[in-house]
Every structure is written in structure tokens, then in C-alpha cells.
């Protein structure tokens, strides 16, 4: 079992920045690939960014490339999502995911709301 707790969401004006954090506990953090997903009202949950176990590879959905950066601190069992140049379309609940394989079979946090007014 892995417990994930997100923090750092909030309301920010377009063009602003936020840094999300996800603290993990319960299992060996290095065993898991970590990811951030988001779900906007009326839409399905979508992949945002991912980072593999030791952080040497990352991946992003096209709409956030160049604006968001995922990182992890394995000593602190924490994964981060630095979000810059935020846009109204980034408004969503952001979820942290920990998985050995497919995120579908991984663990989820409770989510943190990010709101960028238009």
C-alpha cells in the first residue's frame, strides 16, 4: 500500500506559477514510477507528466511541454510538478499517481485543485 498526499494547488492568474508536491509513504518510493494527472470538470482524467524511478527519464503531454517540469526527491519520498505560464485551460484537479507498471493499476492521491481564471 502507498499513501499519496498532494499539496500546493490554488488560484493563480494566467501567466503565473504554482508548484505541486506529492508526499508518498508506505512502500519503497524508488520502486515506483510517479506521475501527475488532471481532471477538468466534465472531462476525463488525463496524463500530464511522468518520471521514472530514479528520475532519469520524464514525459509530458504536449499541451504542457516547455511550461511544466516534473521532478522527484527520492530522499524525501516526494514528487513535484512545477507549473509555469499557467493558462485557464490548465484549470483542473491534479492527482498524483504511483505505479510499478501501468498507472491504471497504481495508487492515487486525493487531488489538489488548480484554478486559473480566464
N, C-alpha and C positions, 0 to 999 in steps of 0.2 A: 504494500500500500504506500502511495505517495500523497502527501498533502501539499497543495499549492495555494499560496495566498498572494494575490495581486494587490498592488497599490500604485498610486501616482496619477490616477486619472483626474479629470476635472474639466472645467470650462476654460477654453482659451480662444482668443481671437484668431482669425485667419492670418496665416503667416507666422504664428507663434510656435512655441516648442513645449513638449512635455516629455518626461522620462518615466516610463512604466517600469516597475520592478515586480519580480515574481520570486518569492522565497519558497524553497522546497524543503520538505522534511520527510523522514520515514524510511527512505531507502538510499542507496549509494547514488549520489547525484550524477556521478560520472557514467553510470550505466545507461543514462537516458539522453536521447536527443530532445532538445527543447524547442518549442515553437510558440508563436503568437498567432492567434486567430481573432477575427472580429465578426460581429453580427449587428447589422443595422436594422432598424425597425422594418418589418415586412420582408426582410431578405434572409437568405440562408447564411449560415456561418461560413466564412471564407478564410483561407490561409493568408497570412500577412508576411511572416518571416520565420525562418528556422535556422537552428545552429546545431551542429553535431557535437558529439560527446566532449571532445577536447577543444572545440571551438575553431578548428582549422578550416572548416567549410561553412558557409552561410548561403541562404537562399531567400529571395524576396519575390513577392508578387509584383508584376510590372508597375502597378499604379503607385508603389511606394519607393521604387528604386531611386537612389540618389537623395531621398529625403529621410528615410528611416534607417536605423542601424541596430542590429541585434548583437548582443554580446553576453558573455557569461563569466561569472567569477566562481570557479569550482571550489575555491577555498571557503566561500561564503554560501555555497548552495543557492546561488541567485542568478537569475537571467534578467536582462534588461532590454528595453526597447526605447531607444532614443528617437523621438519623432520631431522632425523639423519641418518648417514650411507647411504647417498644417492647413488643410483645406476643409470646407464644410462637408465634403464627401467622405472625410475620414471619421465623421461622427458615427460612433458605434459603441457597443460593449466589447471590450477587449479581453480575451481569455488566454490564459497561459496553458500550455499542454506539455506533458512529459510522456515520452513513449520510447520503448525499446525498438519498435518497428513502426507500423502504421499508426499515425495519430488517432485513428478511429478507435483503436484499442488501448489508448493511453489514458492518462489521468488529466482531469481538468480542474482549474481553479474556479472561483465563484464569479469572476469577471469584475472589470472596473470600467466605469463609464467615461468616455471621452466625448466631449461636445465642442464642436467648432461652429459657431453661429454663422449663418450666411448674411 
